[in-house]
Amino acid sequence: MRDVLGRYLERPAETLALSLQPGGKPFLDLPIKFNLSHCADTALLAVTPTAEVGVDVERLREVGDPLRLAGRALTADELAQLSDAPADRQLELFFDLWTRMEARQKAFGRGIFAGRVDPGEVSSFGFRPSPLHFASLAVCLPHTSLSLRFFDYAGP
């Protein structure tokens, strides 16, 4: 993460001093906003110069009771959407909705159970970085135009 941020800022990675917001979100006292998410084999880093951003990535796996877990963190509309989905679509929809929720929360520097962020307060983008992964990006409103670039990172 430091290497990529250093490249964006045109500074040596080792000179970047990360701090944490009260909710645990890392930040730099520099003109850049970012957020990182990772699971066992995939990482996602979002970087922007202007707007607060949050990301989440999850690997598809069995979840004991997705409706019960969703009821603790998703909005009423999201929960209804999940409940109304056919049983064979619920797990994939759960991960799509879950990553969107986590990205929203992270954009505002909140934990997943700390005061739900209204989906209307962010622009969000859900995607599948691989057939086994679900990911989402959330950018706080208002923001200027947004462009996305995806790349594989081989390391420093």
C-alpha positions as CSV (number, residue, x, y, z in Angstrom):
1,M,0.0,0.0,0.0
2,R,2.8,2.4,0.9
3,D,4.6,1.7,-2.4
4,V,1.5,2.5,-4.5
5,L,0.7,5.6,-2.5
6,G,4.3,6.7,-2.7
7,R,4.1,6.4,-6.5
8,Y,0.9,8.5,-6.6
9,L,2.6,11.1,-4.5
10,E,6.0,10.8,-6.1
11,R,7.6,10.3,-2.7
12,P,9.6,7.4,-1.2
13,A,7.2,4.9,0.4
14,E,9.2,4.8,3.6
15,T,8.6,8.6,4.1
16,L,4.8,8.2,4.3
17,A,3.6,8.4,7.9
18,L,0.2,6.8,8.2
19,S,-2.2,7.8,11.0
20,L,-5.6,6.4,12.0
21,Q,-9.0,8.1,12.2
22,P,-11.0,7.3,15.4
23,G,-12.9,4.6,13.5
24,G,-9.6,3.0,12.5
25,K,-9.4,4.2,8.9
26,P,-5.8,5.0,7.9
27,F,-5.0,8.4,6.4
28,L,-2.0,10.5,5.4
29,D,-1.7,14.2,6.2
30,L,-1.3,14.8,2.4
31,P,-3.6,15.6,-0.5
32,I,-4.7,12.0,-1.1
33,K,-7.5,9.8,0.1
34,F,-7.3,6.0,0.0
35,N,-8.7,2.8,1.4
36,L,-7.5,-0.8,1.4
37,S,-9.3,-4.1,1.7
38,H,-8.0,-7.6,1.4
39,C,-9.0,-11.2,1.8
40,A,-6.8,-14.3,1.7
41,D,-5.6,-13.9,-1.9
42,T,-6.8,-10.6,-3.2
43,A,-6.2,-6.9,-2.2
44,L,-8.0,-3.8,-3.4
45,L,-6.7,-0.3,-3.0
46,A,-8.6,2.8,-4.0
47,V,-6.8,6.1,-4.3
48,T,-8.3,9.5,-5.0
49,P,-7.0,13.1,-4.6
50,T,-10.4,14.6,-3.5
51,A,-13.1,12.5,-2.0
52,E,-13.3,10.0,0.8
53,V,-13.3,6.5,-0.5
54,G,-14.0,3.0,0.8
55,V,-13.5,-0.4,-0.7
56,D,-14.2,-4.0,0.3
57,V,-13.4,-7.3,-1.3
58,E,-14.7,-10.7,-0.2
59,R,-14.0,-14.2,-1.4
60,L,-17.1,-16.3,-2.2
61,R,-17.6,-18.8,0.6
62,E,-20.5,-20.5,2.5
63,V,-22.2,-18.3,5.1
64,G,-24.2,-20.1,7.7
65,D,-27.3,-17.9,7.7
66,P,-26.8,-14.9,5.3
67,L,-30.3,-13.4,6.1
68,R,-29.5,-13.3,9.8
69,L,-26.1,-11.7,9.3
70,A,-27.6,-9.3,6.7
71,G,-30.2,-8.3,9.2
72,R,-27.5,-7.0,11.5
73,A,-25.8,-4.7,9.0
74,L,-27.7,-4.1,5.8
75,T,-30.5,-1.5,5.2
76,A,-34.1,-2.5,5.2
77,D,-34.3,-2.2,1.4
78,E,-31.2,-4.3,1.0
79,L,-32.5,-6.9,3.4
80,A,-35.8,-7.1,1.5
81,Q,-34.0,-7.4,-1.8
82,L,-32.0,-10.4,-0.3
83,S,-35.1,-12.0,1.2
84,D,-37.0,-11.8,-2.1
85,A,-34.2,-13.3,-4.1
86,P,-34.4,-17.0,-5.2
87,A,-32.6,-19.3,-2.8
88,D,-30.0,-20.2,-5.5
89,R,-29.1,-16.5,-5.9
90,Q,-29.1,-15.4,-2.2
91,L,-25.4,-16.2,-1.4
92,E,-24.1,-14.2,-4.4
93,L,-26.5,-11.3,-3.8
94,F,-25.5,-11.4,-0.1
95,F,-21.8,-10.9,-1.0
96,D,-22.7,-8.1,-3.5
97,L,-24.8,-6.2,-0.9
98,W,-22.3,-6.9,1.9
99,T,-19.3,-5.5,0.0
100,R,-21.3,-2.4,-0.9
101,M,-22.3,-1.9,2.8
102,E,-18.7,-2.4,4.0
103,A,-17.3,0.0,1.3
104,R,-19.9,2.7,2.4
105,Q,-19.0,2.3,6.0
106,K,-15.3,2.4,5.3
107,A,-15.7,5.6,3.1
108,F,-17.0,7.3,6.2
109,G,-14.4,5.7,8.5
110,R,-17.0,3.6,10.4
111,G,-17.1,0.0,11.4
112,I,-19.7,-2.2,9.9
113,F,-22.0,-2.1,13.0
114,A,-21.3,1.6,13.8
115,G,-24.2,3.7,12.5
116,R,-25.3,2.7,9.0
117,V,-24.3,5.0,6.2
118,D,-27.2,5.8,3.9
119,P,-26.5,4.4,0.4
120,G,-27.7,7.8,-1.0
121,E,-24.6,9.5,0.6
122,V,-22.2,7.7,-1.7
123,S,-21.6,6.7,-5.3
124,S,-21.0,3.0,-5.4
125,F,-19.7,0.5,-7.9
126,G,-19.9,-3.3,-7.3
127,F,-17.8,-5.6,-9.4
128,R,-16.3,-9.1,-9.6
129,P,-12.5,-9.0,-9.8
130,S,-12.6,-12.8,-10.4
131,P,-15.2,-15.5,-10.5
132,L,-14.5,-16.2,-6.8
133,H,-14.5,-12.6,-5.5
134,F,-17.0,-9.8,-4.9
135,A,-15.8,-6.2,-4.5
136,S,-17.2,-2.7,-4.1
137,L,-16.0,0.9,-4.2
138,A,-17.9,3.7,-2.5
139,V,-17.0,7.4,-2.9
140,C,-18.6,10.0,-0.6
141,L,-20.8,12.7,-2.2
142,P,-20.3,15.3,-3.5
143,H,-17.4,14.4,-5.7
144,T,-16.1,15.5,-9.1
145,S,-15.8,13.1,-12.0
146,L,-14.6,9.6,-11.3
147,S,-12.4,7.4,-13.4
148,L,-11.5,3.9,-12.6
149,R,-8.2,2.1,-13.4
150,F,-7.6,-1.5,-12.6
151,F,-4.2,-3.2,-12.6
152,D,-2.4,-6.1,-11.2
153,Y,0.4,-5.1,-8.8
154,A,3.5,-7.2,-8.9
155,G,5.2,-5.5,-6.0
156,P,8.0,-2.9,-5.5
